[in-house]
């Protein structure tokens, strides 16, 4: 997730204070990982430094002054370019899951048991996401679907790898 570009996109929608940007980011993009306030304000400072946002007005608050940020033409152009570029498909050729299986085989450890444990963890997470999908908003459901489809692909890989452990063992432990 590109925090600077996401914040710029939220600002293109409407000028906002840092607090409001954090609230909207967390509501739409921060499921399970809210954006720290410090990161919001340091990102806004860098965006202002780079000419992508400006401060429109400053109002006194109960704490620090409340600054209202507006996206500039430079920032809007960057958001447009980012939105129109496809996300690089990640082939996941170097994953932790793969590394653990290969190392388990190299070290003569029970790779099959590791795969079983990982399968259980994936299934547990899939149940959690299914509940989020059932009980949540459309945004929650779409995010849950994205996670579920990735977990399903991982489960297919776990099954295929489990079936090939003997052959893989021979290849990594000559």
N, C-alpha and C positions, 0 to 999 in steps of 0.2 A: 504494500500500500504506500503510495506517495503522499505523505502528509502535506507537504507544501502545495502540491497541485490540487489535492482534495480541498484544502482550505481556500485556495484561490477559486475553485469551482463554487464553493459555498458563498464566497463573497460576490461572485458574478451574479448569483441569484438575488442577493440583496446585501447592502452594506451592513456590517455587524460589529458588535463588540467582541473581544476575545472570549468572554464568558459564553456568549451566545454561539460562537463558532464551536467551542468545546462541546457544548450541550448537543448541538446538531450533529457534530462529528460522532460523538458517542452514540447518539440515537440511531444513526444510519450506518455507521461504518465501524464502530468500536465494540461490537458485540464480544464480550468476554475480555476485552483489552482496551479499557478507556484511555483516552489521550491525557497525559499529565498536563496540568496547567502550565508548568514551566516550558514544556515543549511547544504548546500553543503560542506563548508569548515570544519565545526565542525564534520560532519559525516566522511569526509576524514581523519581528524586527529584521530578520534577514530579507524577507520579501519587500519590506519598506526600503531597506538599504539598496536592494537590487532594482528598485523602481517599479515593482509589480503591484504594490499597494501604496496608498497614502492614507494619512490620518485626516479625517474630515473635520472632526470636532472632538474636544476633550471636555468631559463633564466631571465635576467632583463626585466622588463616591464615598462610601463609608471607609474604604481603604484607599488604595491608590486611585488616581484619576482614571476614569473610564474613557478609553480611546475608541472611537468608531472608525473602522477601517473600510476603505473603498478600493475596489480593484481598478488598476489603471489599464490603458489600452495594451501596454506591454504584457501585463498579467493576463488579460483576456485572450490575447493572441496565443500565449503559452498554453492556456487551458484548451483553446480550440485545437491546437496542434496535438496536444496530449490525447484529447478525446477521439480524434480522428485516426490516430495511429493504433494499429492492432497491438494487443499485448503479446509479447514474445512467448510462443508456446514453450513450456518448460518440459523437456523430455525426462527430467528426473533420473538421469543416468548415474548420478553419484548420490545415492540416498543413504541415510543412516541405517535404514532397514536392510538394505543390500549389504552394507559394510559389516553389520553385525552378523549376518548369516555367513558371509565368507570368512570372517575372522573366527567365528565359532567352529567352522569346519577346519580351518587351518590349525586351530588350537585343540582339535579333537574334543570339542565341547558339544553338547546336545543341541544342534541347530534346529532340529525338529521341535524340541520343547520350546525353544525361543519363538519359533513361528506360531506354535499353539498359543503361547502367552500373548503374542502380538495380535493374533486373530481375536482372542477374547477381548483385548483392549479396544480393538476396532469395533467389534460388535456392541460393546458397552457404549462407545461414543455414538454409534449409529442409533441406538435406542434413545439416547439423550437428544440427538438432533431430530429424531422422529417426533419426540414430545414437543420440542420447540416448534416444529413445523405445524403440529396439530393445534397447539395452544396460542401461537403467536400471530403477529400481523403478517401481511403479505411480504414485507421486507424480511421478517424473520424466516418465513417459509422459503423464500428464494435463496437466502444465505444458507439455510439448512440443506436445501436441495444441492447446492454447490458442494458443500462438505460431504453429503451422502454419496454423491456420484464419485468423488475422489476416493472415499473410503471403499466403495464397491470395487473400484479399479485396484486398489491396494489388496483387497481380499482375493480378487482373481489372481493377482501376482503371488500372494502368499500360497494359494492352492497349487499354482503351477510350479513354484519353487519347491514346495514340499514334495511334490511328485518327482522332482529332479535332483533331490539332495544327494543321492548316491553318485550320480554322474558328476555333479558339481564338486563333491568331495574328491573324486579322482582327479579332477582338473586342478584343484587348488592345493592338493596334497599328493604330489607325484611320488 
